[in-house]
Amino acid sequence: MLEEHVADGTLNARTRWRDYCAQIKDSQSYLAVASNTSGSTPKELFDDVIEELGKQYQEDKIQIKEVVKSGKIPMTTSWTLEEFQTATLEDDALKGISTINIKLVYDDQLERLKEKEQKDAKKRQRLGENFSDLLYSIKEISASSTWDDSKQLFEDSQEFRALDSETYARELFEECVVHLKERLKEKERLREEEKAKREKEREEKEKKKEKERKEKERKEKERDHREEREKEKGKDRSRRDEMEFDGADLNTHGAKDKKRDKDKEKKHKRRHHDTDDVSSERDDKDDAKKSRRHSSDRKKSRKD
């Protein structure tokens, strides 16, 4: 059973006992060996096979890696298993290697290449960031700068030499210029927005002033209108008061005239009464004189 599994690839140098045991634990071959009280156990037999497979795999792996390093097999992370297997079997030095071990070596090489690419990418990114920081720190480089005019500003720097690729450095330079152009456009956009904002605020302020002015005019008109109405009311009251005053004057003058007439009448009566009194007094005096004359005449008559 072990030989069959080695032949069909079920059992190879990377197989783990736990995984393999789970596949065969119910098979008759496994149960027969497991129930045998003498001889090797199933795991011991498995370990012996794995040891031999491991040795063969290491030998095949070393051979394939040497060919890959020599450049005869330019493997990359984009290669498929079929492409790698074809390139391996075409090399005379690698003939006789099992397709199972070729697959194991392919998986191992692909994983290592991906790890190396990731490390190289991180290193490249770090060096690129250092060079980009240098470019942004050079004041002479602007949105209108060109590679040929600016190269002399950084070609002797450690950051540029560490890249070890003028093509990559030029890409970073072009990215820097594009970014500076975008920043310039952004600044211009922000300036325009700020200008528009100030203009809007100015217009709103003017509208507010105009509104306040109109409101003030409206209130002033209302106040003037109220004052005008009050003046008209005052004039009406004045006219009524004048009319009432004129009526009162007429009444007063009439009363005065009546009073004057009464006073005249009283004076006339007093004068008439005084005249009567004088006449009466005069009459009394005349009567007294007459009486005295009569008395004197009588006395004279007696003497005679």
C-alpha positions as CSV (number, residue, x, y, z in Angstrom):
1,M,0.0,0.0,0.0
2,L,2.8,2.4,0.8
3,E,4.5,1.8,-2.5
4,E,1.2,2.4,-4.3
5,H,0.7,5.7,-2.5
6,V,4.3,6.8,-3.3
7,A,3.7,6.0,-7.0
8,D,0.4,8.0,-7.2
9,G,1.7,10.9,-5.1
10,T,-0.5,10.4,-2.1
11,L,2.6,9.8,-0.1
12,N,5.6,12.2,-0.6
13,A,8.4,13.9,1.3
14,R,6.1,16.6,2.6
15,T,3.3,14.2,3.9
16,R,2.6,14.3,7.7
17,W,1.7,11.2,9.6
18,R,-1.4,12.7,11.1
19,D,-2.9,13.5,7.7
20,Y,-1.9,10.2,6.1
21,C,-3.2,8.2,9.0
22,A,-6.6,9.9,8.8
23,Q,-6.8,8.6,5.2
24,I,-5.8,5.0,5.7
25,K,-7.0,4.2,9.3
26,D,-10.0,2.2,8.0
27,S,-8.1,0.3,5.3
28,Q,-7.5,-3.4,5.6
29,S,-3.7,-3.1,5.2
30,Y,-3.5,-0.5,8.0
31,L,-5.7,-2.6,10.3
32,A,-3.7,-5.8,9.6
33,V,-0.4,-4.1,10.4
34,A,-1.8,-2.3,13.4
35,S,-3.2,-5.6,14.9
36,N,0.1,-7.4,14.4
37,T,1.8,-7.8,17.8
38,S,5.2,-8.4,16.3
39,G,7.1,-6.4,13.7
40,S,7.0,-2.7,12.8
41,T,4.0,-0.5,13.5
42,P,2.2,1.5,10.7
43,K,3.9,4.7,11.8
44,E,7.4,3.1,11.8
45,L,6.9,1.9,8.3
46,F,5.6,5.3,7.3
47,D,8.7,7.0,8.9
48,D,11.0,4.7,6.9
49,V,9.4,5.6,3.6
50,I,9.3,9.3,4.4
51,E,13.0,9.2,5.2
52,E,13.9,7.7,1.9
53,L,11.5,10.1,0.1
54,G,13.0,13.1,2.0
55,K,16.6,12.1,0.9
56,Q,15.6,11.8,-2.7
57,Y,13.7,15.1,-2.6
58,Q,16.6,17.0,-1.2
59,E,18.9,15.6,-4.0
60,D,16.4,16.6,-6.7
61,K,15.8,20.0,-5.1
62,I,19.6,20.8,-5.1
63,Q,19.9,19.9,-8.7
64,I,16.9,22.0,-9.8
65,K,17.9,25.0,-7.8
66,E,21.4,25.0,-9.4
67,V,19.8,25.0,-12.8
68,V,17.5,27.8,-11.8
69,K,20.4,29.9,-10.4
70,S,22.3,29.4,-13.6
71,G,19.5,31.1,-15.5
72,K,18.6,28.1,-17.6
73,I,15.2,28.1,-15.9
74,P,14.3,31.8,-15.5
75,M,11.5,31.1,-13.1
76,T,9.3,33.9,-11.8
77,T,6.2,34.2,-9.6
78,S,4.1,34.3,-12.7
79,W,5.1,30.8,-13.8
80,T,2.6,28.0,-13.7
81,L,3.5,24.4,-12.6
82,E,3.2,23.2,-16.2
83,E,5.7,25.8,-17.4
84,F,8.2,24.9,-14.7
85,Q,7.8,21.2,-15.2
86,T,8.3,21.5,-19.0
87,A,11.5,23.6,-18.5
88,T,12.8,21.1,-15.9
89,L,12.2,18.0,-18.0
90,E,13.9,19.6,-21.0
91,D,17.1,20.0,-19.2
92,D,19.4,16.9,-19.6
93,A,20.8,17.3,-16.1
94,L,17.4,17.0,-14.5
95,K,16.1,14.0,-16.4
96,G,14.8,11.2,-14.2
97,I,13.4,13.5,-11.5
98,S,9.9,12.5,-10.6
99,T,7.0,14.9,-11.5
100,I,6.0,14.7,-7.8
101,N,9.4,16.1,-6.6
102,I,9.3,18.7,-9.5
103,K,5.9,19.9,-8.1
104,L,7.3,20.0,-4.5
105,V,10.4,22.0,-5.7
106,Y,8.0,24.3,-7.7
107,D,5.9,25.0,-4.6
108,D,9.0,25.6,-2.6
109,Q,10.6,27.9,-5.2
110,L,7.4,29.8,-5.8
111,E,7.0,30.5,-2.1
112,R,10.7,31.7,-1.8
113,L,10.4,33.9,-4.9
114,K,7.2,35.5,-3.5
115,E,8.9,36.1,-0.1
116,K,11.9,37.6,-2.0
117,E,9.7,39.8,-4.1
118,Q,7.9,41.1,-1.0
119,K,11.2,41.9,0.7
120,D,12.6,43.5,-2.5
121,A,9.4,45.5,-2.9
122,K,9.5,46.8,0.7
123,K,13.2,47.7,0.3
124,R,12.4,49.4,-3.0
125,Q,9.5,51.3,-1.5
126,R,11.7,52.4,1.5
127,L,14.5,53.6,-0.8
128,G,11.9,55.2,-3.1
129,E,10.3,57.1,-0.2
130,N,13.8,58.3,0.9
131,F,14.4,59.6,-2.6
132,S,11.0,61.2,-2.9
133,D,11.5,63.0,0.4
134,L,14.7,64.4,-1.0
135,L,13.0,65.6,-4.1
136,Y,10.3,67.4,-2.1
137,S,12.9,69.0,0.1
138,I,14.7,70.6,-2.9
139,K,13.1,74.1,-3.3
140,E,14.4,74.4,-6.9
141,I,12.1,71.5,-8.0
142,S,8.7,72.8,-8.9
143,A,5.6,71.9,-10.9
144,S,7.4,73.1,-14.1
145,S,10.7,71.3,-13.5
146,T,12.1,68.7,-15.9
147,W,14.3,65.7,-15.3
148,D,17.2,66.9,-17.4
149,D,17.2,70.3,-15.7
150,S,16.9,68.9,-12.2
151,K,19.1,65.8,-12.2
152,Q,22.2,67.8,-11.2
153,L,20.4,68.8,-8.0
154,F,20.4,65.2,-6.6
155,E,22.6,62.9,-8.8
156,D,25.4,62.9,-6.2
157,S,23.1,62.2,-3.2
158,Q,23.0,58.9,-1.3
159,E,19.3,58.5,-1.8
160,F,19.7,58.6,-5.6
161,R,22.6,56.2,-5.7
162,A,20.9,53.7,-3.3
163,L,18.1,53.2,-5.8
164,D,20.6,51.8,-8.3
165,S,18.1,52.5,-11.1
166,E,17.8,55.7,-13.0
167,T,14.6,54.5,-14.6
168,Y,13.0,54.1,-11.1
169,A,14.4,57.4,-10.0
170,R,13.0,59.1,-13.0
171,E,9.6,57.6,-12.4
172,L,9.7,58.9,-8.8
173,F,10.7,62.4,-10.1
174,E,7.8,62.4,-12.6
175,E,5.4,61.4,-9.8
176,C,6.8,64.2,-7.7
177,V,6.3,66.8,-10.4
178,V,2.7,65.5,-11.1
179,H,2.0,65.8,-7.4
180,L,3.4,69.3,-7.2
181,K,1.1,70.2,-10.2
182,E,-1.8,68.7,-8.4
183,R,-0.9,70.6,-5.2
184,L,-0.6,73.8,-7.2
185,K,-4.1,73.2,-8.7
186,E,-5.4,72.4,-5.3
187,K,-4.0,75.7,-3.9
188,E,-5.5,77.6,-6.9
189,R,-8.8,75.8,-6.3
190,L,-8.7,76.7,-2.6
191,R,-7.9,80.3,-3.4
192,E,-10.8,80.4,-5.8
193,E,-13.1,78.9,-3.2
194,E,-11.9,81.3,-0.6
195,K,-12.4,84.2,-3.1
196,A,-15.9,83.0,-3.9
197,K,-16.6,82.6,-0.2
198,R,-15.5,86.1,0.5
199,E,-17.5,87.4,-2.4
200,K,-20.5,85.5,-1.2
201,E,-20.1,86.8,2.3
202,R,-19.7,90.3,0.9
203,E,-22.9,89.9,-1.1
204,E,-24.7,88.5,1.9
205,K,-23.5,91.4,3.9
206,E,-24.6,93.9,1.3
207,K,-28.0,92.2,1.1
208,K,-28.2,92.3,4.9
209,K,-27.4,96.0,4.9
210,E,-29.9,96.7,2.1
211,K,-32.5,94.7,4.0
212,E,-31.7,96.7,7.2
213,R,-31.8,99.9,5.2
214,K,-35.2,99.1,3.7
215,E,-36.5,98.0,7.1
216,K,-35.2,101.3,8.5
217,E,-36.9,103.3,5.7
218,R,-40.1,101.3,6.3
219,K,-40.0,102.1,10.0
220,E,-39.2,105.7,9.3
221,K,-42.1,105.9,6.9
222,E,-44.4,104.3,9.4
223,R,-43.2,106.7,12.0
224,D,-43.6,109.7,9.7
225,H,-47.1,108.4,8.8
226,R,-48.0,108.1,12.5
227,E,-46.6,111.6,13.2
228,E,-48.6,112.9,10.2
229,R,-51.7,111.3,11.5
230,E,-51.0,112.7,15.0
231,K,-50.5,116.2,13.4
232,E,-53.8,115.8,11.5
233,K,-55.5,114.7,14.7
234,G,-53.9,117.7,16.5
235,K,-55.1,120.0,13.8
236,D,-58.6,118.6,14.1
237,R,-58.5,119.0,17.9
238,S,-57.2,122.5,17.4
239,R,-60.0,123.3,15.0
240,R,-62.5,121.8,17.4
241,D,-61.0,123.7,20.3
242,E,-61.1,127.0,18.3
243,M,-64.7,126.4,17.4
244,E,-65.5,125.6,21.0
245,F,-63.5,128.7,22.0
246,D,-65.2,130.9,19.5
247,G,-68.5,129.6,20.8
248,A,-67.4,130.3,24.3
249,D,-66.3,133.8,23.3
250,L,-69.7,134.4,21.7
251,N,-71.4,133.2,24.9
252,T,-69.0,135.3,27.0
253,H,-69.5,138.4,24.8
254,G,-73.3,137.8,25.0
255,A,-73.1,137.5,28.7
256,K,-70.9,140.6,28.9
257,D,-73.3,142.5,26.7
258,K,-76.2,141.3,28.9
259,K,-74.2,142.3,32.0
260,R,-73.5,145.7,30.5
261,D,-77.1,146.1,29.6
262,K,-78.1,145.2,33.2
263,D,-75.4,147.4,34.6
264,K,-76.7,150.3,32.4
265,E,-80.2,149.5,33.5
266,K,-79.1,149.5,37.1
267,K,-77.2,152.7,36.7
268,H,-80.2,154.2,35.0
269,K,-82.5,153.1,37.7
270,R,-80.0,154.4,40.3
271,R,-79.8,157.7,38.5
272,H,-83.6,157.9,38.2
273,H,-83.9,156.9,41.9
274,D,-81.3,159.5,42.9
275,T,-83.2,162.1,40.8
276,D,-86.4,161.2,42.5
277,D,-84.6,161.4,45.9
278,V,-83.2,164.8,45.0
279,S,-86.6,166.0,43.8
280,S,-88.3,164.7,46.9
281,E,-85.6,166.3,49.0
282,R,-86.1,169.5,47.1
283,D,-89.8,169.3,47.5
284,D,-89.3,168.7,51.2
285,K,-87.1,171.8,51.4
286,D,-89.7,173.8,49.5
287,D,-92.4,172.6,51.8
288,A,-90.3,173.5,54.8
289,K,-89.7,176.9,53.5
290,K,-93.3,177.4,52.7
291,S,-94.2,176.2,56.2
292,R,-91.7,178.6,57.8
293,R,-93.1,181.5,55.7
294,H,-96.7,180.6,56.7
295,S,-95.6,180.5,60.3
296,S,-93.9,183.9,60.0
297,D,-96.9,185.4,58.4
298,R,-99.1,184.1,61.1
299,K,-96.9,185.6,63.7
300,K,-96.9,188.9,62.0
301,S,-100.7,188.8,61.8
302,R,-100.9,188.3,65.5
303,K,-98.7,191.2,66.2
304,D,-100.8,193.4,64.1
